[in-house]
């Protein structure tokens, strides 16, 4: 089966001139991440001379240098060069899930156009790094996947309406489990649905390395010198944050940035890492990838909900076998803050959430 990748492309217009800059930005990122122009050249398999030509192209496009060369220090990014690197990282963090969803749709269309595609799994799920793994993993297992990133609300609503086969949701453990479940009770049907455990993960505060603002907990978010970046309204992560704020009797409207709304954990991390915010709330994996410190505040389980009837299909049998494989569990465990040891475990809603044991059977 096909595996597509869609990426944005930088283009700069100045008057009648048009400059395509994907190689320029890629080279700047290489210098930023490896620390030297030589390291960036090795990564991109470019000669030193050709790389300088690319940088001169960027200089011409913007009218100012993007890199400075100093004796004994090699090449270092100028302030504009740094801004371009972090802008690209924010773009990737914000748009990658959208492009992945589009690529998944196109992959399915190609399969249908070129073959008698069967067993396509329609998945809607809240964005997460274990879910990201699934697309590549299922491609290797030859399981066609139509993946759309949606909030937990939207995914469960789509499952209830028959618009998808499985819906991804995440629910915190402990005292917040019951109130979080209330948000989804209208779409959870204990008599006719089952849950498949994907992973356990940690959520908490992402802060700059070394904690220069001395942020030690949620109460510090209300300080006047702290800028916060939030997840979008309706996301399970924002629901969890609201529950934590309520527990600590913190007025959310005193938090500078509470009303912002990014659609991925990586976008939140990118904002903090680029200096546009001092703190964000999300999972640990992007904090590690963007070189941030992390303060864990809650643990939650990520499940896929599906109908009991669909659980018995050949497609779902293959999916569960993939989730249970030692290789997939090891891949999840390699993600910072994730635990995949229970991946592929099938549970009734009452087994996962005892709060539902006394729920009346619905039709």
Secondary structure, DSSP 8 states (H G I E B T S, - for coil): ----------EEEETTEEEE-HHHHHHHHHHHHHSSHHHHHHHHT--HHHHHHHHHHHHHHHSS-SEEEETTTEEEE-HHHHHHHHHHHHHHHHHHHHHHHHHHHHHHHHHHHHS-----EEEEE---HHHHHHHHHHHHTT--EEEEE--HHHHHHHHHTTS-SEEEEEEE-TTHHHHHHHHHGGG--TTTEEEEEEEEEEEEEEE-TT-TT---SGGGGGSTT--EE-B-TT-HHHHHHHHHHHHTT--GGGSTTTT--BSSHHHHHHHHHTTS-SEEEEEHHHHHHTT-EEEEEEEEEEEEEEEHHHHTSHHHHHHHHHHHSHHHHHHHHTSTTEE-TTTT-EEEHHHH-GGGTT-----
